[in-house]
């Protein structure tokens, strides 16, 4: 059953880097194998290289759609594990061994250091590629590959530590305590509720005319004042003759002044004002209106 998967651009680039790096690592280990003198290191190298070839073939099968490869975890050699338990040096007694300093000859320490660098670089590359993988199976395969590389690197370092090629550097107890004492367990806390959002700040009232406010881009108009009822005004003198106006009550003179003001301001004095003036006039005098009434 073939496996198909629409790869993303980042996924393809990262897979290309991982596969190319895995192939180069196998070829590099084959070159270093000719310089190995220690039997334990040779067995370790052959064991790791065999596993790396199987892991590479599994990735190729999965990527090429030939089937889902198996992502098996790496198992270190049992002999090397037992030797690490019984023959491990104490950190303060380990010394760095380089008998061929400034020599062009490649020995076991060089081979072990090269293997350690290969596994560390491969673990970083596969972990970075896993973060760009879009398919769960591809992602799990790359994550398992990164874990396998970390186990292989640890196995090589344990060999180097036993041989004195890579001693464990330690700090003093006081320094360790000083650095670690600052970190204390946290008390789990859950927020009760989401704090209410702050109200929006109110904008001050804009000053100036409406035209000026519109020019400034604001829409804050002055509040409209309530309209009061108009004061009753007798405007009959506007539609009567001079003789009739002389016969009216003298108190209408103030009313005429108010009407003149309304006329000047453009207020129409018709309507209720005229009706009120007519109702206050005597009915008998209304018939004696002079025929020269100017209604125009």
C-alpha positions in Angstrom: 0.0 0.0 0.0 1.5 3.3 -1.1 1.6 6.3 1.1 0.8 9.6 -0.4 1.0 13.0 1.3 0.9 16.5 -0.1 4.1 18.0 1.2 4.5 21.6 2.1 7.4 23.8 1.0 9.1 23.9 4.4 8.5 20.2 4.9 10.2 19.3 1.6 13.2 21.5 2.3 13.7 20.1 5.9 13.3 16.5 4.7 15.9 17.2 2.0 18.3 18.4 4.7 17.7 15.5 7.0 18.1 12.8 4.3 21.2 14.4 2.9 22.7 14.8 6.3 21.9 11.2 7.3 23.6 9.9 4.1 26.7 12.1 4.7 26.9 10.8 8.3 27.0 7.2 7.2 29.7 7.9 4.6 31.8 9.8 7.2 31.6 6.9 9.6 32.7 4.5 7.0 35.8 6.7 6.4 36.6 6.9 10.1 36.2 3.1 10.6 39.6 2.5 8.9 41.3 4.4 11.7 39.8 2.6 14.7 42.2 0.7 16.8 40.1 0.0 20.0 37.9 -3.1 19.6 35.1 -1.6 21.8 35.0 1.5 19.7 34.9 -0.6 16.5 31.9 -2.6 17.8 30.2 0.6 18.9 30.7 2.2 15.5 29.5 -0.8 13.5 26.4 -1.1 15.8 25.5 2.5 15.3 26.2 2.6 11.6 24.0 -0.5 11.0 21.1 1.2 12.9 21.6 4.5 11.0 21.4 2.7 7.6 18.1 1.1 8.6 16.7 4.4 9.8 17.8 6.1 6.5 16.0 3.4 4.4 12.9 3.7 6.5 12.7 7.5 6.0 13.3 7.0 2.2 10.5 4.5 2.0 8.1 6.8 3.8 9.0 9.9 1.9 9.0 8.2 -1.5 5.5 6.8 -0.8 6.7 3.2 -0.9 5.1 2.4 2.5 5.2 3.5 6.1 8.6 2.8 7.5 9.1 1.8 11.1 10.5 4.4 13.5 12.3 2.0 16.0 14.0 3.4 19.1 17.7 3.0 19.3 19.1 0.3 21.6 22.7 0.6 22.8 25.0 -2.4 22.9 24.5 -4.4 26.1 28.3 -4.9 26.5 28.9 -1.2 26.3 26.2 -0.6 28.9 27.7 -3.0 31.4 31.1 -1.5 30.9 29.7 1.9 31.5 28.2 0.8 34.8 31.3 -1.0 36.2 34.1 0.9 34.6 33.0 4.5 34.8 35.6 6.9 36.2 34.8 9.5 38.9 34.5 13.0 37.5 37.4 14.4 39.6 39.8 11.6 38.6 39.1 11.7 34.8 41.9 13.3 32.8 41.8 14.4 29.1 43.9 11.9 27.0 45.5 13.2 23.8 48.7 11.3 23.2 49.1 12.4 19.6 48.8 16.2 20.1 49.8 18.2 17.1 49.9 15.0 15.0 48.3 14.4 11.7 47.5 10.8 12.6 43.8 9.9 13.3 43.3 7.8 16.4 40.4 6.5 18.5 39.8 9.8 20.3 39.4 11.6 17.0 37.0 8.9 15.7 34.9 9.1 18.9 34.8 12.9 18.8 33.7 12.8 15.1 30.9 10.4 16.0 29.7 12.6 18.9 29.6 15.6 16.6 27.7 13.7 13.9 25.0 12.6 16.3 24.6 16.0 17.9 24.2 17.7 14.5 21.7 15.0 13.3 19.6 15.4 16.5 19.3 19.2 16.0 18.5 18.8 12.3 15.7 16.2 12.8 14.2 18.2 15.6 14.1 21.3 13.5 12.6 19.4 10.6 9.9 17.9 12.9 8.7 21.4 13.8 8.0 22.0 10.1 6.3 18.7 9.3 2.6 18.9 8.5 1.7 15.2 8.5 1.6 13.4 11.9 3.4 10.3 10.7 6.3 12.3 9.2 6.5 14.4 12.4 6.6 11.3 14.6 9.3 9.8 12.4 11.5 12.9 12.7 11.0 13.2 16.4 11.9 9.6 17.0 15.0 10.1 14.8 16.1 13.1 16.9 15.7 11.0 20.1 17.7 8.1 18.5 20.5 10.5 17.7 20.5 11.8 21.3 20.8 8.2 22.6 23.7 7.5 20.2 25.5 10.7 21.2 25.1 9.8 24.9 26.5 6.3 24.2 29.6 7.7 22.4 30.1 10.3 25.2 30.0 7.5 27.9 32.8 5.7 25.9 34.8 8.9 25.7 34.3 9.6 29.4 35.6 6.1 30.4 38.6 6.4 28.2 39.4 9.9 29.4 38.7 11.6 26.1 35.9 13.7 27.4 35.9 14.0 31.2 32.9 15.3 33.0 33.5 18.9 34.1 31.8 19.8 37.4 31.4 22.9 39.5 31.8 23.2 43.2 28.9 22.3 45.5 28.6 25.9 46.7 28.4 27.2 43.1 25.8 24.5 42.2 23.7 25.5 45.3 24.0 29.2 44.5 22.7 28.7 41.0 19.9 26.3 41.8 18.7 27.8 45.0 17.0 30.7 43.2 14.5 28.3 41.6 11.6 27.2 43.8 8.4 25.3 43.1 5.5 27.4 41.9 2.0 27.3 43.5 -0.6 26.6 40.8 -2.9 29.5 40.6 -6.0 30.0 38.3 -7.4 33.5 37.7 -10.9 33.9 39.1 -12.2 35.9 36.3 -11.2 38.1 33.4 -10.7 41.7 34.6 -13.3 44.1 33.1 -12.0 46.2 30.3 -11.3 49.8 31.1 -14.0 52.3 29.9 -13.1 54.4 26.9 -11.9 57.9 27.9 -14.6 60.5 27.2 -13.8 63.2 24.7 -14.1 66.8 25.8 -16.7 69.0 24.2 -15.5 70.6 21.1 -15.6 74.4 21.0 -16.4 76.7 18.0 -19.1 76.7 15.4 -20.4 73.6 13.7 -18.5 74.5 10.6 -15.3 74.7 12.5 -16.0 71.3 14.2 -16.6 69.7 10.8 -13.4 71.2 9.5 -11.5 69.5 12.4 -13.2 66.2 11.7 -15.4 66.0 14.7 -19.1 65.2 15.0 -19.8 66.6 18.5 -22.6 69.1 18.0 -23.8 71.4 20.8 -26.8 70.0 22.7 -30.1 71.4 21.4 -31.9 73.7 23.9 -35.6 73.0 24.6 -38.0 75.3 22.7 -40.2 77.4 24.9 -43.8 78.5 24.1 -43.9 81.9 22.3 -45.4 84.9 24.2 -48.8 85.8 22.8 -48.6 89.0 20.7 -51.4 91.1 19.2 -50.4 91.8 15.6 -53.7 93.4 14.4 -52.1 96.8 13.8 -50.2 95.3 10.9 -53.5 94.7 9.1 -55.6 97.7 10.2 -55.9 101.4 9.1 -54.4 104.3 11.1 -57.9 105.4 12.2 -58.5 102.0 13.7 -55.2 101.8 15.4 -55.9 105.2 17.2 -59.1 103.8 18.6 -57.4 100.7 20.1 -56.2 100.4 23.7 -52.9 102.2 24.2 -51.4 99.0 25.7 -51.2 97.7 22.2 -48.3 100.0 21.5 -45.9 97.7 23.3 -47.4 94.8 21.4 -46.6 96.6 18.1 -43.0 97.0 19.1 -42.8 93.3 19.8 -44.4 92.5 16.4 -42.0 94.9 14.6 -39.1 93.0 16.2 -40.5 89.7 15.1 -41.0 91.0 11.6 -37.4 92.3 11.6 -36.0 88.9 12.7 -38.0 87.2 9.9 -40.7 85.6 12.1 -44.0 85.2 10.5 -46.6 86.9 12.7 -49.5 85.1 11.2 -51.3 82.1 12.7 -52.2 82.1 16.3 -51.1 85.7 16.9 -53.7 87.2 14.5 -56.3 84.9 15.9 -55.6 86.1 19.5 -55.7 89.7 18.4 -59.1 89.3 16.7 -60.6 87.6 19.7 -59.7 90.5 22.0 -61.2 93.2 19.8 -64.8 94.4 20.6 -67.4 92.9 18.2 -69.1 96.3 17.7 -66.0 98.1 16.6 -65.0 95.5 14.1 -67.8 96.7 11.8 -66.5 100.3 11.8 -63.3 99.5 10.1 -62.4 102.1 7.6 -62.8 101.1 4.0 -59.2 102.3 3.3 -57.8 99.1 5.0 -54.6 98.1 3.3 -54.5 94.4 3.2 -51.6 94.3 0.8 
